[in-house]
Each structure stands twice: as C-alpha cells, then as structure tokens.
C-alpha cells in the first residue's frame, strides 16, 4: 500500500512482491544520485515437528565382500524469513547417543505496508516498511559420544544476530543444547534526499536464546553477535553492537546461556493471537534449587524456587498445551 506520494520524485523506490505456493517473497530498493539501499524478504506458511533418538555403536560393516569404514553423519538446515537453525555432526568409530526435538512454524500475512512521504517544506523523503511474517523455531538436542573422534557444529541466527558453537576433534563429548528463536514483525525506515540516503534502519521485533552445557575433550569455539539496527551506508552492512568469540583447547565443562531481544513494535500492533505462540524467553529453569548455596537462595527472593526447580516452566508448558493450537508446539519437557 502506498500513500501520500508527492507528484514528482527523482528518488527511485522499486518494490517487487511475489506470492506463490512454494514461497512468498518481496524486495525493495531505494536509489539516489549517490547511494543505494535494498531489502529482500522470503518466507512461507509451514508447520514442522520432529522427534528422534539414536543410540548405538559406530563400527565397521561388511558389504559385498568389502569392509565399510565406520562413520556417522547428521545434518539439519532450516530457515524462514532469515530465522535459521543449522546443526551438523560427524563421528568415527565409537559409542554414540543422541536425541532431537524440533518445532518450526512460520506464517505469511500477504499485506506489506509501504508508505512514502515528503513533508511540506523539506527535501527529505521518508519511506516506511511494515511486515508481519512471523517465524518461530524451538529445538532441544542432547548428544553423548566416546570413541576415535567427533565433530559437532550448530548455528542459530535471527535477522543479523547469531549464536554458534563448534566442538572439534573430540574423543569424548557430551552436550545439551536448547534454542528458542522467533521473529514477530519487521519495520524498516529510510530517510533520503534526491542526492543521498541519510538514514536506513532495519527494525525487526525478534528474540534469540541459546542454552548450552557441554563436556568437551578437544577444541571448543563459542561465538555470538548482536547487530545494530542502523545501516552502515559506507560499508553496506549492519555492524555489530556486541559480539564475542571464545576458544578452549583440552578438557572442559562449559555452560552458556545467551539471550538477545530487539523490540520495535508498531503503535497499532495488537495481535494477541500472534503473541500467544511467541514465547518471551528461554525456559525459566536454569539449574537446581536444591544445589544452590544458601546465600544464593536468600538473595533470590521468596518466589525464586519455582524458577530454579522448573515448576514455573512446567506449569507454563501445560497451560500452553491446553489453551493453544497443538501445531504451535511447546518446548520439550526436560
């Protein structure tokens, strides 16, 4: 939808919107005499659930007079509207056990609102984009291995933000990974004159949470990045607001919980149905109440027990299961 377009525009704004059975996408670009900005979005209406478990011994196999080398491989890659989950595991001879639960849901509301305005008395154009193509991915994976060697990688991304972990050249590896990633909507703003783009902002309302606990015996790499909403017009990217990289060689017990959330709500955004299947944070249970020191208990307040012993999470999960569409899914029970 376009509104309040001035009668003569030298600034070029191009918009393409395509809807079909396989995937929906739209793109737009803003070009002036000296600068360029563009956006591309793609998603689809999909609901996906997976539950699996594997336990066994990776060992040589004889086939047609040949001995096949022992090997295990696991690959997973899913994405919608720049919400991504990737996991890869490969291992040699040894004992292997894993379990996976994954839920993904994405929706496409075809109406994309685009407004172009040039206030009276100024040479600045304001282009606004509003999109509601929500996505949610929730995943829980456990892994235990002992043997010659295992490599394990995972990546969770959400519209410029990401968290990842790589565990390489391990003879012994155990790992628990829980991820919650969601996108509610996206707003973007461009301010420009005929000569140059003055400001470009990409403003999705999004959340990425990752909780990981691993015992590693090789190389462990942990990374994260939180992106800025303002576009770097010189380098044509959205720079990092914060980021981190960690590397560990040897035997370690590692635990990390990271959460990144950005909120750019529309003033008329009152979609209660959409809010109902977008969880705010990772499951609240982060440890055992009985294992906490007395000093930590006393400093946590009288209502903290339900957080640390998972009571509040279990109640919330049961409420979600009873009150909402089962296709929306809930976080797997622990």
Protein Blocks (a to p, Z undefined) as FASTA:
>chain_A
ZZhiafbdfbdcdddddddfkbccdddddddfkbccdddddddddddddddddddddddd
deehiacdddddddddddeehiacdddddddeddddddddddddddddfbacddddddeh
iabdcdddddddddddddddddddddjbdcddddddeehiacddddehiabdcddddddd
ddfbdcddddddfkbcfbdcdddddddddddddddfbdcddddddddfbdcfklopacdf
bdcddddedjdddddddddddddddfklccfklmmmmcfbdcfbfbdfklpcfklmmmno
jklmmmmnommmmmmmmmmmmmmcfklopaddZZ
